[in-house]
C-alpha cells in the first residue's frame, strides 16, 4: 500500500511541477489525435528490400511479431500494432515504394492496470490525464520514446543486409 501511495505521490509531484502548455508544441497532432509521420529516402533500395528489412525490424523490435503485424500487402504496406512501456498502444503503418518508404504512427491508446486504484485504464491517449492536461514533462518523455522507435525503424530499414 505504501508503494502505491508513493507512486501516486510521485505522479502528483511531477504533474504539479509540470506547467500547462500547448500540447502540439511537443507532440504532433493530426485531426485532434497524436500522429507521427515521415517519408524516408533510401537511395538504390527497391520496395521489396525495404519491405523485407521492415519485416526483420518488426521481428527484432517486437518480440511477439506474429501478433504485431495486423495486415500487409507484400512489398507495399505493413500495418502493425505496438506498445510502449507496457502502457501506450499504437498502430504503425509503413508504405513502400522504390527508393523510399512512409511511416505513420497513430491511434495511440492507454491500456494498463493501476494496482492502487484496482482498476484498468483504457482509452485514447488524448483522454489520459497527463495528456489531457498537457503537462510538459510527461509529454516530453512520451515524445522521446516515440522518436526512439522512429530512429530504430529508420536504422533497421536502411540496414544493409549483406549477401553472405
N, C-alpha and C positions, 0 to 999 in steps of 0.2 A: 504494500500500500504506500509506503514511503517513497519507493522508486517511482510510482505512478504520479504521486504528488510532485516529486522533484522534476519529473519530465514536464508535467503541465506547467509548473512554475517557470522552468527554463523557456518553454514556448511563449509564455506570457511575457517574460522579460525581453526576449528577442522581439516579440511583436510590439511591445511598448516602446522599445528603443528605436525601432524602425519608423521612419517617417512615411506618411501617406504621400504617394507620388502618382504621376500618370503612368499606369502600367505599361502603356505602349512605348514608353521611353526605354524600357529594359527588355520586355518580351514582345516579339512581333505578333500582331493580331491581323486576322482577315475575317471580315463579316462577323465581328464580335467574338471570335474564338482565337485561342492561341494557335499560331500557324507558322511553321518554319518552312522555307523552300529555297531551292537554289538549283542552278544549272552549272554543271562541272564539265569543262572541256578536257578531253583526254585524247591527245593527238595520236593518230595512227592506230586507234583501237576500234575494232568492229563492235557492233551491238552485241554479237554473240560472246565476245571476250568480256565485255563489260558485264553482261548478264551472268556469265559463269563466275566472274570474280565476286559479284554481289552475292550470289548463292553461297560461295565459300565464306564470305564475310559473315553472312547471316548465321551459318552453321557454327562458326567460331565465336561469334559475339553473343548469340542467344542459344544457350546450351540445348534447350528442348526445341530444336529447329523444326521438327515435324508439326508442332503446334503453333509455331511462329508464322509460317507462310500461310496466308489465308486464301490467296488466289494468285495465279500467274499465267502469263502468255509467254511461251518460250521466246527468248531473245527480244522481248518487247516490254513487258511490265511485270513487276512483282509487288504484291500488296502483303504486308506483314504486320503482325502485332508485336509490341514490345512493352517492357516495363522498366521503370527507373526506380531504384531503391525499394523495390517491393511495395511501392505506394502508387506511383504515377503510371498509368497505362497510356499507350499512344498507338496510332496507326502510321506506318511508314509505307509510302508508295514511291517506287523507283521506276522511271520510264527510260528506255534505252533507245538510242539512235547511234549510227556510226559516228564515232568521234566525240560523243557527249552523252550525258545522262542527266535527268532531272529528278530531284528528290523532293518529297513533301512529307512533313511530319505534322500530323494533325490529330484531331479527335482525342485530345488529352483528357484523361479522367483520373479520378482518385478511387482506389479500391484497396482499402486496408481495414484492419480491425483495431480499435482503440481499447486496450485492456482496461484502463482506468474507468472508462465510460461504459465498458462491457457491451459495446455495440459496433457494428460495421459502419464505415464511412464509404459511401459510393456516390458517384455523380460526376458531372463535368468539373474540370479543374477550375473553371471560371467561378463556380459556386462554392469552392473550397475557401474557408475564411481567410487564410493567408493571402490568397489571390484576390478574393472579393474586396478586401480592404486595401489592396495594392500596397503591401508592406515591402519596402525596398530590399531588406536582407534576404528574405526567402525567395523573392523574385530573382535576385542576382544569383543565388545558389542554384535554383532551378534552371535558369538560363545557361549557366556554366555546364551543368550536367547534360543538357540537350546539345550544346555546342561540342562537348566531348564526344558524344555519339556521332555527330556530323563529321568531326575530324577523323574519327575511326573509320567511318563509312568511306570517306574520300581516300584515305590512305589504303584501305582494304581493296577498293575497286581499282585504284591505279596500280596496285601491286603487280609487278612483272613476274608472272609465273613462268619460271624457266622451263624450257622444254628439256627435261632431264633425259 
